Amino acid sequence: MSTSTNPPVRIGFIGCGGISHWHVQRLAKVPEAKIVALCDTSGASLDRMISRFPDLAELPRFSDYREMLASDVAIDGVQLHSPHTLHFQQSMDSLDAGKHVLSEKPMVCTVEHAHTLLRKIEETGKVFAISYQRHYERTFRYIKQKIDEGELGDVQFVSVLQGQDWLRGTRGSWRQTLALSGGGQLNDSGSHLLDILLWVTGLQAKGVCAYSENFDSEVDINTAAAITFTNGARGTISVIGNCPLWWEDVTITGSKAAIFMRQGKLSWAAFGDKGPREVPQEEMPEGSDPDRNWVEAIAYGRPVGTPAICGLRVIELTEAAWKSAETGRPVQVARLG
């Protein structure tokens, strides 16, 4: 998988389910990367991985990630593609073993775990990143660039919506098992939505009032939340896990202009304009992906595009929304310093 003349970054996979296949495909395009070991508690998942990617057939296989970490296989970093509630301990153990970590989202499922993990990352000095791919997509890079440059003025209102047939699509899987998922749609695909809202705007949530509907599941399916931010901005988040199709809307309104993203199509309108102007791809920054960024951060010391602080901000807001939905009251959002 590596064609670079530099020593490759040797990677072990913890979890070989469906999402890991995307990572294999992305790493195949990164010359500095080499997958060297596979781990999954399910032999069937390992078999499916090998069936789809025969080049990995000769790699060492493990059923316990701790055995992989303690083995004599030379591993520089690990990727976590496991159920959500396992990420915290797997991250801690991997960092203690001297490995760099790329974690699938969400980073953790409690604010307490987020703080503990951030301290561990600082203590070990290892490269840690979260697989929030929207940070590397051209559309969202453009939005962040315009906000950072002040072209929207002060961000005053945000509205984000995500629809997905999540209730039916994940029925019977670990994603609707609270002990493994940590929560429902808000903690799964919704984690991407919360993260990108906070990242592109630079806003920090102050308070949230949320309502959720579980239907017949033990985890949240639909969530409606109203948010206040520390700069005085307001916002709404709609995460719909019982929707007949995938849909994503992002609207950010500032004191000078507003920007709209509908199903990946971006448009822009300033005060005084007669209508919105669609933003062509050629005006957007170049894109990348979390796997390439993580490997290049390890190999060359480049900045991590999805650092652990993003995981903290997301779980702060998520946990507050859960508490609000449970109690029927607004909840203040805990913040890091």
KEKE-3310 file (N, C-alpha, C; in steps of 0.2 Angstrom, whole numbers, plus 5000, padded with zeros to 4 digits):
npx = (5004:5011:5020:5030:5047:5050:5050:5035:5020:5015:5000:4987:4971:4957:4943:4934:4923:4909:4912:4926:4930:4930:4940:4951:4951:4954:4966:4974:4977:4987:5003:5012:5007:5003:4994:4995:4990:4975:4961:4946:4932:4923:4924:4918:4917:4931:4933:4925:4931:4944:4939:4935:4946:4959:4972:4975:4976:4986:4989:4993:4980:4969:4958:4956:4960:4969:4978:4984:4990:5000:5007:5021:5020:5025:5019:5014:5003:4985:4969:4952:4938:4926:4912:4903:4904:4916:4926:4933:4941:4948:4956:4963:4971:4978:4985:4993:5000:5009:5005:4999:4983:4968:4952:4936:4920:4908:4921:4921:4909:4905:4907:4916:4924:4930:4938:4947:4953:4959:4969:4977:4981:4989:4998:5005:5009:5006:5000:4983:4968:4951:4939:4931:4925:4920:4927:4937:4931:4928:4917:4914:4926:4927:4916:4921:4932:4927:4920:4930:4938:4930:4919:4906:4903:4898:4893:4876:4865:4862:4856:4854:4850:4847:4842:4838:4836:4837:4832:4826:4836:4846:4841:4841:4854:4870:4870:4858:4858:4860:4871:4881:4881:4880:4871:4858:4853:4858:4870:4877:4876:4872:4882:4892:4886:4884:4897:4902:4895:4900:4913:4915:4910:4916:4910:4905:4894:4882:4870:4857:4841:4832:4822:4817:4813:4810:4803:4801:4813:4828:4836:4839:4830:4823:4828:4825:4832:4836:4848:4859:4873:4890:4893:4882:4874:4861:4853:4847:4845:4841:4839:4834:4830:4820:4817:4813:4823:4840:4845:4852:4854:4862:4862:4869:4869:4875:4880:4883:4881:4874:4876:4872:4870:4864:4861:4874:4876:4881:4877:4877:4873:4873:4868:4857:4859:4850:4847:4852:4869:4876:4890:4904:4913:4927:4930:4932:4942:4955:4952:4953:4956:4952:4960:4972:4976:4979:4989:4999:5001:5008:5019:5025:5023:5013:4999:4985:4969:4957:4956:4957:4950:4939:4931:4928:4920:4909:4903:4901:4890:4881:4879:4873:4861:4855:4852:4844:4833:4829:4825:4817:4820:4830:4848:4863:4879:4893:4910:4927:4938)
npy = (4994:5006:5017:5026:5033:5035:5029:5019:5024:5013:5004:4999:4991:4993:4986:4981:4983:4989:5003:5004:5000:5010:5018:5009:5011:5024:5025:5018:5027:5035:5037:5036:5027:5011:4997:4986:4976:4968:4969:4962:4958:4950:4937:4935:4948:4951:4942:4947:4959:4954:4947:4958:4965:4958:4960:4961:4949:4942:4948:4949:4944:4948:4945:4952:4969:4973:4962:4964:4977:4973:4964:4958:4964:4978:4993:5009:5017:5017:5014:5017:5009:5005:5001:5015:5018:5011:5018:5027:5019:5011:5021:5027:5015:5013:5025:5024:5013:5019:5022:5032:5039:5037:5041:5035:5044:5046:5054:5052:5047:5054:5069:5069:5058:5064:5075:5068:5060:5070:5075:5064:5063:5075:5072:5061:5065:5060:5059:5063:5061:5064:5056:5066:5069:5080:5092:5092:5093:5102:5111:5114:5119:5131:5138:5140:5147:5159:5164:5165:5175:5186:5189:5186:5194:5197:5181:5177:5169:5152:5138:5121:5105:5088:5074:5057:5039:5032:5026:5014:5009:5006:4997:4983:4983:4987:5000:5004:5000:5005:5003:5001:5010:5023:5032:5039:5044:5057:5055:5049:5050:5063:5068:5072:5083:5092:5094:5100:5112:5119:5119:5127:5139:5143:5145:5143:5133:5138:5136:5125:5119:5105:5093:5076:5061:5044:5034:5017:5013:5011:5022:5039:5045:5056:5073:5089:5105:5120:5133:5143:5153:5158:5170:5177:5173:5164:5148:5133:5115:5101:5085:5071:5055:5047:5048:5048:5049:5054:5070:5086:5102:5117:5133:5149:5164:5180:5197:5203:5195:5180:5162:5147:5130:5117:5101:5099:5109:5125:5142:5160:5176:5193:5207:5218:5211:5204:5191:5175:5169:5156:5146:5142:5127:5129:5140:5136:5130:5118:5100:5087:5072:5064:5053:5054:5066:5063:5053:5061:5070:5062:5058:5069:5080:5088:5100:5094:5091:5088:5089:5083:5092:5096:5085:5086:5097:5093:5083:5090:5098:5088:5080:5089:5092:5079:5078:5089:5085:5074:5080:5090:5103:5118:5117:5121:5122:5113:5119:5119:5127)
npz = (5000:5002:4993:4995:4997:5010:5027:5030:5039:5050:5053:5063:5064:5074:5075:5061:5054:5043:5042:5042:5030:5021:5026:5023:5009:5008:5014:5005:4995:5001:5001:5011:5021:5028:5031:5044:5053:5059:5069:5077:5086:5080:5069:5057:5053:5050:5040:5030:5028:5022:5011:5003:5002:4997:4997:5010:5016:5022:5033:5051:5062:5075:5089:5101:5105:5114:5114:5102:5103:5112:5106:5095:5083:5073:5076:5072:5074:5078:5071:5076:5074:5080:5091:5099:5113:5116:5112:5121:5131:5123:5116:5127:5131:5119:5118:5130:5126:5117:5105:5090:5087:5077:5079:5076:5075:5088:5098:5112:5124:5135:5144:5155:5151:5140:5145:5153:5142:5134:5143:5144:5130:5130:5139:5133:5121:5108:5092:5089:5082:5076:5066:5058:5043:5037:5040:5030:5018:5004:5003:5016:5021:5014:5019:5033:5030:5025:5036:5045:5039:5041:5032:5034:5044:5061:5068:5070:5070:5068:5059:5058:5050:5049:5040:5040:5036:5049:5060:5054:5047:5056:5064:5076:5076:5084:5085:5090:5103:5118:5128:5120:5110:5116:5114:5103:5086:5087:5093:5083:5067:5069:5076:5067:5062:5073:5076:5064:5064:5075:5072:5060:5063:5074:5086:5103:5113:5125:5132:5131:5125:5123:5115:5113:5103:5105:5099:5096:5101:5112:5111:5107:5093:5085:5087:5093:5095:5104:5104:5114:5112:5117:5112:5111:5100:5092:5089:5080:5080:5071:5071:5063:5064:5058:5044:5027:5018:5015:5020:5021:5028:5030:5038:5040:5047:5047:5053:5041:5030:5023:5023:5014:5014:5005:5003:4999:4990:4988:4993:4993:5001:5002:5012:5003:4991:4977:4977:4981:4977:4969:4974:4965:4963:4960:4967:4979:4993:4992:4995:5007:5017:5033:5035:5027:5032:5046:5045:5038:5048:5058:5050:5045:5054:5052:5055:5065:5058:5064:5079:5096:5104:5097:5099:5112:5112:5105:5113:5125:5121:5116:5127:5136:5128:5129:5143:5144:5137:5144:5157:5153:5154:5151:5149:5155:5146:5149:5149:5142:5152)
capx = (5000:5015:5025:5034:5053:5051:5047:5028:5017:5012:4993:4983:4964:4953:4937:4934:4916:4908:4915:4933:4932:4931:4947:4956:4951:4957:4973:4977:4979:4992:5009:5015:5003:5003:4990:5000:4987:4968:4958:4939:4929:4919:4928:4914:4919:4937:4932:4922:4937:4949:4936:4934:4953:4963:4979:4976:4974:4992:4991:4991:4973:4968:4951:4957:4964:4975:4983:4987:4994:5005:5011:5028:5019:5027:5013:5015:4996:4979:4962:4947:4932:4922:4906:4905:4906:4922:4932:4937:4946:4953:4960:4967:4975:4982:4990:4997:5005:5014:5002:4995:4976:4963:4946:4929:4916:4910:4927:4919:4901:4903:4911:4921:4929:4933:4943:4952:4957:4963:4974:4981:4984:4994:5004:5009:5012:5005:4995:4976:4963:4944:4937:4926:4928:4918:4933:4942:4927:4929:4911:4914:4932:4925:4912:4925:4937:4923:4918:4937:4940:4925:4915:4899:4902:4897:4888:4871:4860:4863:4851:4856:4845:4850:4837:4841:4832:4842:4828:4825:4843:4851:4837:4844:4862:4873:4869:4852:4859:4863:4877:4887:4881:4880:4865:4855:4855:4861:4877:4879:4877:4871:4889:4895:4882:4886:4904:4904:4892:4904:4920:4916:4908:4920:4905:4904:4888:4882:4864:4853:4834:4831:4816:4819:4808:4814:4799:4801:4820:4830:4840:4835:4829:4822:4829:4825:4836:4837:4854:4862:4880:4893:4894:4875:4871:4856:4853:4843:4848:4836:4842:4828:4832:4815:4816:4813:4829:4846:4845:4857:4854:4866:4861:4873:4867:4879:4878:4885:4879:4872:4878:4867:4872:4858:4863:4881:4876:4883:4876:4879:4869:4875:4863:4857:4859:4844:4846:4858:4873:4879:4897:4906:4919:4933:4931:4933:4949:4957:4950:4958:4952:4955:4966:4978:4979:4982:4996:5004:5003:5013:5025:5029:5022:5008:4993:4979:4963:4951:4959:4952:4946:4932:4927:4925:4915:4903:4900:4898:4883:4877:4877:4868:4855:4852:4850:4838:4827:4827:4822:4812:4822:4836:4854:4870:4884:4900:4915:4934:4942)
capy = (5000:5011:5018:5032:5031:5036:5023:5020:5024:5007:5005:4993:4993:4990:4986:4980:4983:4993:5010:5003:4999:5017:5020:5006:5014:5031:5024:5015:5033:5038:5033:5035:5023:5004:4993:4980:4972:4969:4966:4963:4953:4946:4933:4937:4955:4950:4938:4951:4963:4951:4946:4964:4968:4952:4962:4961:4942:4939:4952:4946:4945:4948:4946:4957:4974:4973:4958:4967:4982:4970:4959:4960:4968:4985:4997:5016:5021:5013:5017:5014:5009:5001:5005:5022:5018:5008:5022:5030:5015:5009:5027:5027:5010:5014:5030:5021:5008:5023:5023:5037:5036:5041:5038:5036:5048:5052:5053:5048:5047:5058:5075:5067:5055:5069:5078:5063:5059:5076:5075:5058:5065:5080:5068:5056:5069:5057:5062:5060:5064:5061:5055:5070:5071:5087:5097:5091:5094:5109:5116:5117:5123:5137:5142:5142:5152:5166:5166:5167:5181:5191:5191:5186:5198:5193:5176:5179:5164:5146:5133:5115:5100:5082:5069:5050:5034:5029:5021:5007:5007:5003:4993:4977:4983:4990:5007:5006:4997:5010:5001:5001:5017:5028:5037:5037:5047:5063:5053:5045:5054:5069:5070:5076:5089:5096:5096:5105:5118:5122:5121:5132:5145:5145:5147:5139:5133:5141:5133:5121:5116:5100:5088:5070:5056:5038:5029:5011:5012:5013:5028:5045:5045:5063:5078:5096:5108:5127:5134:5150:5153:5162:5177:5179:5170:5159:5142:5127:5109:5096:5078:5067:5049:5044:5052:5043:5050:5058:5077:5090:5109:5121:5140:5153:5171:5185:5204:5206:5191:5173:5157:5142:5124:5113:5095:5100:5115:5131:5148:5166:5182:5199:5212:5222:5207:5203:5184:5171:5167:5149:5146:5136:5123:5132:5146:5133:5127:5111:5096:5081:5068:5063:5048:5057:5071:5060:5050:5066:5073:5058:5057:5076:5085:5093:5101:5089:5095:5087:5088:5081:5098:5096:5079:5088:5102:5090:5079:5094:5100:5082:5078:5094:5090:5073:5080:5094:5081:5070:5084:5095:5110:5121:5115:5125:5118:5113:5121:5118:5133)
capz = (5000:5002:4987:4997:4999:5017:5031:5031:5045:5051:5056:5065:5064:5079:5072:5054:5051:5037:5041:5041:5023:5019:5028:5019:5002:5008:5015:4999:4991:5005:5000:5018:5025:5027:5036:5046:5058:5059:5075:5078:5090:5075:5064:5051:5050:5048:5034:5025:5026:5018:5005:4999:5001:4997:4999:5018:5019:5025:5039:5058:5064:5082:5092:5106:5103:5119:5112:5096:5106:5116:5101:5092:5077:5074:5074:5074:5076:5077:5070:5080:5070:5085:5094:5102:5120:5117:5110:5127:5134:5117:5115:5133:5131:5114:5119:5135:5122:5113:5098:5088:5087:5074:5081:5073:5079:5092:5101:5118:5125:5141:5145:5160:5148:5136:5149:5154:5136:5133:5147:5141:5124:5131:5143:5129:5115:5102:5087:5090:5077:5075:5059:5055:5037:5034:5040:5025:5012:5001:5005:5023:5021:5011:5024:5038:5028:5024:5043:5048:5036:5043:5027:5036:5050:5067:5067:5074:5070:5064:5059:5054:5049:5046:5040:5038:5038:5054:5064:5051:5044:5061:5069:5077:5077:5090:5086:5094:5109:5122:5131:5115:5106:5120:5112:5096:5080:5089:5094:5078:5061:5071:5079:5062:5061:5078:5075:5059:5066:5080:5069:5055:5066:5080:5092:5109:5115:5132:5134:5126:5127:5118:5115:5109:5103:5104:5096:5100:5102:5118:5110:5104:5086:5083:5092:5091:5100:5103:5107:5114:5111:5122:5109:5110:5094:5093:5084:5081:5078:5070:5069:5061:5062:5055:5038:5021:5014:5018:5019:5026:5027:5035:5036:5045:5046:5051:5052:5034:5025:5025:5018:5014:5011:5004:5000:4996:4986:4993:4990:4997:5000:5007:5013:4997:4985:4975:4978:4983:4972:4970:4974:4961:4966:4958:4972:4986:4995:4990:5000:5009:5021:5039:5035:5025:5037:5052:5043:5037:5055:5061:5046:5044:5060:5050:5060:5065:5056:5068:5085:5101:5107:5093:5102:5118:5111:5103:5118:5129:5118:5116:5134:5138:5125:5132:5150:5144:5134:5150:5162:5151:5156:5148:5153:5154:5143:5152:5144:5145:5153)
cpx = (5004:5020:5030:5041:5054:5048:5039:5026:5013:5006:4990:4976:4961:4946:4937:4927:4915:4912:4923:4935:4933:4938:4952:4956:4955:4965:4977:4980:4984:4998:5013:5012:5003:4999:4994:4996:4979:4966:4950:4937:4925:4924:4924:4916:4926:4937:4930:4927:4942:4945:4936:4941:4958:4970:4981:4976:4980:4993:4989:4984:4972:4960:4951:4962:4970:4980:4987:4992:5000:5009:5017:5027:5021:5022:5014:5008:4991:4973:4957:4940:4926:4916:4908:4908:4913:4928:4936:4943:4951:4958:4965:4973:4980:4987:4995:5002:5010:5011:4999:4988:4972:4957:4940:4925:4911:4917:4926:4911:4900:4909:4917:4926:4933:4939:4949:4956:4961:4969:4979:4985:4990:5000:5008:5012:5011:5000:4988:4972:4956:4942:4931:4928:4925:4923:4937:4938:4928:4923:4912:4921:4931:4921:4916:4930:4933:4922:4925:4939:4935:4920:4907:4898:4902:4892:4883:4866:4863:4858:4854:4851:4848:4844:4840:4836:4835:4838:4827:4832:4847:4847:4840:4851:4864:4872:4863:4852:4863:4869:4883:4887:4882:4874:4863:4858:4859:4869:4880:4880:4876:4878:4892:4892:4884:4893:4906:4901:4897:4911:4920:4914:4913:4916:4906:4897:4887:4876:4860:4846:4832:4825:4818:4813:4812:4810:4799:4808:4822:4835:4836:4835:4828:4824:4829:4828:4837:4843:4856:4870:4884:4894:4887:4871:4866:4856:4848:4846:4842:4839:4836:4831:4826:4813:4817:4819:4834:4845:4849:4856:4858:4865:4865:4872:4872:4877:4879:4882:4877:4874:4873:4870:4866:4860:4869:4882:4877:4881:4877:4875:4871:4869:4863:4857:4852:4842:4852:4862:4876:4886:4900:4912:4925:4935:4933:4940:4949:4954:4955:4953:4956:4961:4972:4981:4982:4989:5001:5006:5008:5019:5029:5027:5017:5002:4988:4973:4957:4954:4954:4948:4939:4928:4924:4919:4908:4900:4897:4891:4878:4874:4872:4861:4851:4849:4844:4832:4824:4823:4817:4814:4828:4842:4859:4875:4890:4905:4922:4937:4940)
cpy = (5006:5011:5023:5029:5031:5030:5024:5021:5017:5007:4999:4995:4989:4991:4986:4979:4988:4999:5009:5002:5005:5019:5016:5009:5020:5030:5021:5021:5037:5034:5032:5030:5016:5001:4987:4975:4973:4966:4967:4957:4948:4943:4935:4943:4955:4947:4942:4956:4960:4949:4952:4966:4962:4954:4961:4954:4940:4943:4948:4948:4944:4948:4951:4962:4975:4968:4961:4973:4979:4965:4962:4963:4975:4989:5004:5019:5016:5017:5014:5015:5004:5005:5010:5021:5014:5012:5025:5025:5012:5015:5027:5022:5011:5019:5028:5016:5012:5023:5029:5034:5041:5037:5040:5041:5044:5050:5049:5050:5051:5064:5073:5063:5059:5072:5074:5061:5064:5077:5070:5060:5070:5076:5064:5060:5065:5060:5059:5064:5061:5061:5059:5073:5077:5092:5097:5092:5101:5114:5119:5121:5130:5141:5144:5148:5159:5168:5169:5174:5187:5193:5190:5191:5194:5187:5177:5173:5158:5141:5127:5109:5094:5077:5062:5045:5029:5024:5014:5005:5004:4998:4986:4977:4986:4997:5009:5002:5002:5009:5002:5008:5023:5033:5035:5041:5054:5061:5050:5050:5061:5072:5074:5083:5094:5099:5101:5112:5122:5124:5126:5139:5148:5146:5141:5139:5135:5137:5130:5119:5111:5095:5082:5065:5049:5033:5023:5008:5014:5019:5033:5044:5052:5067:5085:5100:5116:5129:5141:5149:5159:5169:5180:5177:5165:5154:5137:5121:5104:5090:5073:5060:5044:5048:5047:5044:5054:5065:5081:5097:5112:5129:5144:5160:5175:5192:5207:5202:5184:5168:5151:5136:5119:5106:5095:5105:5121:5137:5154:5172:5187:5203:5217:5218:5205:5195:5181:5169:5160:5149:5140:5133:5126:5138:5143:5131:5120:5106:5090:5076:5066:5058:5051:5062:5068:5057:5056:5070:5069:5058:5064:5081:5090:5094:5096:5093:5094:5084:5086:5086:5098:5090:5082:5093:5099:5086:5084:5096:5094:5080:5083:5093:5084:5075:5085:5090:5077:5074:5088:5102:5112:5118:5119:5120:5118:5115:5120:5125:5139)
cpz = (5000:4996:4989:4999:5007:5021:5031:5038:5046:5055:5057:5066:5070:5077:5064:5051:5045:5036:5040:5034:5019:5020:5024:5012:5002:5009:5009:4994:4995:5004:5007:5023:5023:5033:5038:5051:5058:5066:5075:5082:5086:5070:5057:5048:5047:5041:5028:5023:5021:5011:5000:4998:5002:4999:5006:5020:5023:5032:5046:5060:5072:5084:5098:5105:5108:5117:5106:5099:5109:5112:5099:5085:5078:5071:5077:5077:5074:5075:5073:5076:5074:5087:5098:5109:5121:5115:5116:5129:5129:5116:5121:5132:5125:5115:5125:5131:5118:5106:5097:5087:5082:5076:5077:5078:5083:5096:5108:5119:5132:5142:5150:5156:5143:5139:5150:5148:5134:5137:5145:5135:5125:5135:5138:5123:5109:5098:5088:5086:5077:5068:5057:5048:5034:5035:5034:5018:5010:5003:5011:5024:5019:5016:5030:5036:5027:5031:5046:5046:5038:5038:5029:5042:5056:5066:5072:5075:5065:5064:5055:5055:5046:5046:5037:5040:5043:5058:5061:5049:5049:5066:5069:5078:5083:5091:5089:5101:5114:5125:5126:5111:5110:5119:5105:5090:5082:5090:5089:5072:5064:5074:5074:5061:5067:5078:5070:5060:5070:5077:5064:5058:5071:5086:5097:5112:5123:5135:5129:5129:5122:5120:5111:5109:5101:5100:5100:5101:5109:5118:5107:5096:5083:5088:5089:5097:5099:5107:5108:5114:5116:5119:5109:5104:5097:5088:5085:5077:5077:5067:5069:5059:5059:5049:5032:5017:5017:5015:5024:5023:5033:5033:5042:5043:5050:5050:5046:5029:5028:5020:5019:5011:5011:5000:4996:4992:4990:4989:4995:4996:5005:5007:5007:4991:4984:4976:4979:4977:4974:4970:4970:4964:4965:4963:4979:4987:4993:4996:5002:5013:5028:5039:5033:5030:5043:5050:5042:5043:5058:5057:5046:5049:5057:5055:5059:5063:5060:5075:5090:5104:5103:5097:5108:5117:5109:5109:5124:5127:5118:5122:5137:5135:5128:5139:5149:5141:5140:5155:5160:5153:5152:5153:5150:5151:5146:5147:5147:5145:5149)
residu = (MET:SER:THR:SER:THR:ASN:PRO:PRO:VAL:ARG:ILE:GLY:PHE:ILE:GLY:CYS:GLY:GLY:ILE:SER:HIS:TRP:HIS:VAL:GLN:ARG:LEU:ALA:LYS:VAL:PRO:GLU:ALA:LYS:ILE:VAL:ALA:LEU:CYS:ASP:THR:SER:GLY:ALA:SER:LEU:ASP:ARG:MET:ILE:SER:ARG:PHE:PRO:ASP:LEU:ALA:GLU:LEU:PRO:ARG:PHE:SER:ASP:TYR:ARG:GLU:MET:LEU:ALA:SER:ASP:VAL:ALA:ILE:ASP:GLY:VAL:GLN:LEU:HIS:SER:PRO:HIS:THR:LEU:HIS:PHE:GLN:GLN:SER:MET:ASP:SER:LEU:ASP:ALA:GLY:LYS:HIS:VAL:LEU:SER:GLU:LYS:PRO:MET:VAL:CYS:THR:VAL:GLU:HIS:ALA:HIS:THR:LEU:LEU:ARG:LYS:ILE:GLU:GLU:THR:GLY:LYS:VAL:PHE:ALA:ILE:SER:TYR:GLN:ARG:HIS:TYR:GLU:ARG:THR:PHE:ARG:TYR:ILE:LYS:GLN:LYS:ILE:ASP:GLU:GLY:GLU:LEU:GLY:ASP:VAL:GLN:PHE:VAL:SER:VAL:LEU:GLN:GLY:GLN:ASP:TRP:LEU:ARG:GLY:THR:ARG:GLY:SER:TRP:ARG:GLN:THR:LEU:ALA:LEU:SER:GLY:GLY:GLY:GLN:LEU:ASN:ASP:SER:GLY:SER:HIS:LEU:LEU:ASP:ILE:LEU:LEU:TRP:VAL:THR:GLY:LEU:GLN:ALA:LYS:GLY:VAL:CYS:ALA:TYR:SER:GLU:ASN:PHE:ASP:SER:GLU:VAL:ASP:ILE:ASN:THR:ALA:ALA:ALA:ILE:THR:PHE:THR:ASN:GLY:ALA:ARG:GLY:THR:ILE:SER:VAL:ILE:GLY:ASN:CYS:PRO:LEU:TRP:TRP:GLU:ASP:VAL:THR:ILE:THR:GLY:SER:LYS:ALA:ALA:ILE:PHE:MET:ARG:GLN:GLY:LYS:LEU:SER:TRP:ALA:ALA:PHE:GLY:ASP:LYS:GLY:PRO:ARG:GLU:VAL:PRO:GLN:GLU:GLU:MET:PRO:GLU:GLY:SER:ASP:PRO:ASP:ARG:ASN:TRP:VAL:GLU:ALA:ILE:ALA:TYR:GLY:ARG:PRO:VAL:GLY:THR:PRO:ALA:ILE:CYS:GLY:LEU:ARG:VAL:ILE:GLU:LEU:THR:GLU:ALA:ALA:TRP:LYS:SER:ALA:GLU:THR:GLY:ARG:PRO:VAL:GLN:VAL:ALA:ARG:LEU:GLY)
# end
